[in-house]
Amino acid sequence: MIYSGESVIQDLEILDPYSAGDVVELEDTYVDVYLDVKAVLEDRTTVLIEMQIWNVEAFEKRVVYNLCKTYGNQLKSGQGYFDLNPVIALTITDFKLFPSTEKVISCFYFQEKEEHLPYQENELAMVFVELPKFTKQLEELESVIDKWIYFIKEAPSLEIIPDNLREIPQLEKALTIANQAGLSVSELEKLRKQEMVLEDTRGALSLAQREGIEQGIIQGIEQGIIQGIEQGIIQGRVQGEKRVILRQLERRFGKLSSNIMALIEALTNQDLDRLSEAIWDFQTREDLLNWLQQNSN
């Protein structure tokens, strides 16, 4: 797509393997499904290829982050800036990312704001391919790019490579790999239905937010925080009372046995109040133990 079918790829690496043969149930399906591939070209340019099914929060930031991270991580100890090679992020989306334009392929790089002068245009670039915007039918395909985009978009419904795509031998190989992955047409249709359910769910959540449920959630969180703070204060006060009572008992009877310690730890807040009043009635350690045994739950 970037070099119009020229053979420039020197090496490929799967960065985030995705087992296409594993069709999981909806509750086990990740909303953020994507495949990352890294290609190194003959001129040492690195191309990050990402195929994204669903739009997720901060997706655009992730593309920029991965591009910059890959560029910066090239340098090893002792290397200089001359050792940096260009990086391109090629992102193929199954949703419309830029609704303000109908362009299928959009390319971005650094340029001057007013006169659009390029700044190191070959160093960092982002190329986006939005599949929903591609509407050409099979008989309308012209360029190599057209044919690749058509294949990527229609692969789930293709049993064989159409005749006018056979001039690209890689497409035949790509379809063979896809078939070997183990997804039948019916399984792919099931996955598409799951996508529709997820989209419907997202729409329902959006509607619920507009109807005020979001405010209810916020109030619930606030109440939970307040209750947690109150419980923490109560627990802290109880523990503080226990420490005071233990110090008083140890001053009167010396080091307490583990049995007595365990009985004191089990006392409720009300029992602790009663124990603090009864301390001065105990003459011996046995008096304390008897009291604790009588008042234990």
N, C-alpha and C positions, 0 to 999 in steps of 0.2 A: 504493500500500500504506500510505503514511503518512497520506494525506488522503482515503481512501475514494473515490478516483476524481475528486475535485474538480480542476478545471482551474486549477492554481496555478503551473505551470512556465512560466517566462519565457524561459529560455535553456538550451541543452544543449551540452556540449562533450565529445568523446571524449578521454580523458586518455591511454589506452594502446590504440591501435587494434589490433584482432585480426582478421586476415583469415580469416573463416570459410570462404572458398573454398579455402584451402590445406590439404589433408589430407596431412600428412607421414607418413613411416614412423616406426615406434616409436623408432628410435634418434635421430631428430631432434625428437621430441616433448618439450617441456618438462614436467616433473612439476608445476611451479607455473604452472598456466594460469589466467588471470583477465582480466576485462574491467573497466576503470574508466570511469565516466561521471560528469561533474559537472553537476548541475542547479542553476540559480539560480531561486528562486521569487519570486513577486510581492512578498513581504515582505522580500526580499534574503537570505533564508536559503539557505545553500549545502547541497546534499545530495550526498554522495559515494556513488555507487552502484557496488558491487563485486560481481561474480559470480565465485565461487570454486569450481572443480571438485574439487580435491584439498586435503585437510588437509596442511599442511606445518609444519615446526618454527617456533615463535614467530609463527604466523599471528595469534593474538589480539593480540600486542604490535604487529604491523604495523598492525592496524586502529586501535588507539589512537594510534599514532604519526602515521598519515596524518590522523586527525581533528584532533589537536592542532596538527600542522604547518599544516594548512589554516587553522585558526582564527588561529594566530599570524601567519601570513604575510599577513594582510589589511592590516595597518597599513603605510602608506608613511611616508616621512619627513615629519614635521610633523603627523601625524594623532594623535588621542587615542583613549583606550579607548572613548569613546562611538561611534566609527566602526566598532567590531567588530560583525559580524552573526552570528547563530547558524549553527552547522554541525551537520549530521546525517550520520552514517555509516550507510548502508543496505547491509547485506552479505547477499547471497543465497548460501547454500552448498549444494553437492550432497552433503553429508555431515553427520552429526550432530555439532554442536559442543558442545551441552550435554546430555549423556546423562542427567542427573539430572531432567530435565523432558521432558514430551511436548508442550509448547507449540511450535507451529510458528513463531510470531512472538514474539520476546523484545525488550523495550525497556529500555535502561539509561540512567540519568542520575545526577547527583550528588544525594545525599540524606543527611540526618542518620542516624547509625547506628542509634539506638534508636527514635526516634519517627518516622523516615522523612520528616522535613520536607524538601521539595525545596529545593535551592540553585541558583538560576539554571537551573531545569530546561529552559528553552527555549534556553539558550546552546549546550550540548554534549549530544548524545544519540547513542546507538548502537542501531540496530535490526537484528536478525538474523532472517533467514528461512531455516529449515532444511527444504529440499525433501523429504528422506527421511521426515520426520515427517508430511507432508501425504498422507493416504490417501483423501481423498474421491474418489468416482467422479463421472463427468460428470453424472449425474442428481441428485447430492447437492449440487451447487454452489448457493450461495445469494447471498453478497455479491459485490461487485466484486472484493474482495481474493481471495476463493476462486477466482474465474475467472481472475484474473491469475496466481496461483500455479499453478493447473492448467495454464494455457497454457505457462508457463515450464518446468514439469516435463515436459509431454508434447509440446512443440513438435517434437522430433525424429521423432515418429511421426505427426504431423498432416499430412495432404495438403490438407485444407480446414478452415475454421473450423466447428465444430459449431453447429447452429441456436441453442442456448441461450447461445452466446457472442457471437452476432452483434450483440447490443444494445450491445456495446462496439466501436465502429468502429476503435479503435486496434489491436485484436487482429488484425483483417483486414489492416491495414497492416503490422503486425509480422510476420505469417506471410509476406506478400508479400516483405518485405525478406529474411527468412530463406531463402526459396526462391531469390531472386535471388543470394544469396551463393554458390550453386553446390554446396551439399552435398546429394546425393541421400540417400534413406533408407538405401541400402546403404552409402554412405560414412559416414553417421552411425553405422550399426551397426558398421562397422569401427573407428571411433573408440571406441565403447563397449567393443569387445573389447580394444582397446589399453589402456583404463583397467583392465579386469579383469586383464590381464597385469601391469600395473604394481602393482596391489594384491596379486597373488600373489607378485610379486617382493619387495614390502615385507614380506609375511608370512614369506617364506623367510629374509630377512635377520634378522628378529626372532628366528626360531627358531634361526638360526645363532649369534646372540649368546648365547642362552640355553645353547647347547651348548658355549660356551667359545671360539668363533672370535674373538670380540671381544678376548679376552685374547691370542690369538696375534697379532692385528693390532698390539696395543699393544707386544708384545715385538718384533715386526718393526720397528716405528717406532723403538723404543729402540735396537735393534741398528744400524739405519741411522744414527741420530744419532751413536752411539759410533764407527762406522766412519768417518763423515764427519769427526769431530773428529780421529781418528787420522791420517787422510789429510792433513788440514789441518796437523797438527803436523809430519808428515814433509815436506810440501811447504815449510813455513816453514823447517825446518832446512836443506833443500837450498838454498833461495834465500839463506839466511844464509851458508852455506858459499861459494856462488858470489861473493857480495859481498866476503867476506874475501879469497878467492883473487884476484879482479880488482884489489883495492887493492894486494895484494902484487906482482902482475905489473906494474901501472902504475908502482909505485915503482921497479922494476928497469928497465923498458923504455919508460917513457913511455906516452902515449896509445895504446891498442890499436886496430888496424884493425877495420872492421866484419866482415871475414871471420873474424878470430880471435874476436871477440865472439860471432858466430853459432856457431862450433864449440864454444865453452865452454858456451853455453846448451844445446846439444844433449847434453851429457855426462850420463851417469847418475850416481846417487849413489856407486856404486862407483868410477867413473872420476874423480869429483871427489876422492875420498880418495887415489887414486893420483897425481893431478895435484898435490895439496898436498904430497906427498912428493917429487915430481920437480922442483918449481920451482927448487930450489937447484942442480940439475944443469944448468940451461939457462945458456949463456953469452951467447947472442944471441937476438934475436927470431925468427930463422929456426929455432933449436933448438926454441923453443916451438911454432912453426907445424908443424914436422915431427912433433913428438910428438902434437899435436892431430889431424893428418891420419891418422896411423897408428892412433890409438885411436878415431876417429870411427866411428859405426855406419853 
